[in-house]
Amino acid sequence: MGYPKVIGGVSRNAYPGVYTHSCRFVRSGLIDFGARMTVITGPKSFIVWSAIPFDEQMIASLNKSIIDAGDLKLGESFTDKLSHIIIPDAEHTMAVKSWKAKLPNVRVLGIEGVSDAIAKLTDITIPFKANQKILAVDELFDYGLDETKDSALLASDLQFMFLPYYSNKELMAFHPSQKVLLCADVLFNVQSADIRTPESDIYNEQFEGKETFNWAQKLAFKSLFSVGTRANKFLINSQIHKSDNFAQSLEKMLSTWQPERIIPCHGDTIDRNGTAVFRRAFGSILSS
């Protein structure tokens, strides 16, 4: 399981002030799901969501996208203005050490339940007791937030919801100005029976728009990742380890945030009708 030695992939300005880099990622040496890192522009800094391994070519690719969009000046790098890395769940931690080694002053926001090695690198930790609540950044002072050290994060106006009883202990974030929901695996590699998810503008950007599954993998996995299928509903429900109030929490999240766009770590971005897509995915436990 892991990333290629040469990260490769593609950077783009997904939405105003929001950038992504998508690359290959193979699980069990067989299934290439791809991966995605998001870079959020703040007033004077940048924040990384779900870091992929630090790589100079990847950094240069992102810099070009950010410069072209006008959020950096020519010759600048977003890494010089990077204030925070956010860990989106207990599994998306493979790259944190490589970033901290290069940028030791970057602050890390994470969750309870990560490995001891990653916990030692984490400055702000959202605990289990905060589960299923919508948290504004300024509600994180009890969890390690420092008004001086984390001023850039406070200025970002991000909001969070921690779902520790969902597979891999999911942390979702919301970018209010762009109505973007950021998630790790709660929407995993969303696909469509018609190949391209109707609400996505770019298909399989990690793989140059090509289908990565061979015929056998299509038979085994395609329906698992097609929103609304019985197999997909079974997959999603199997990830809920403790269902108490889980549906109510998602209802609260959707009604409060009303996301229009979704950036998952695996699969295509959802570029419109994000709330409707989320409801379709969780249709077996959410009201329509």
Secondary structure, 3 states (H helix, E strand, C coil): CECCCCCCCEEEEEECCEEEEEECCEECCCEECCEEEEEEECCCCEEEECCCCCCHHHHHHHHHHHHHHCCCCCCCCHHHHEEEEECCCCCCCCCHHHHHHHCCCCEEEEECCCCHHHHCCCCEEECHHHECCEEEHHHCHHHCCCCCCCHHHHHHCCEEEEECCECCCEEEEEEHHHCEEEECCCCCCEEECCECCCCCCCCCHHHCCCCCCCHHHHHHHHHHHECCCHHHHHHHHHCECCCCCHHHHHHHHHHHHCCCEEEECCECCECCCHHHHHHHHCCCCCCC
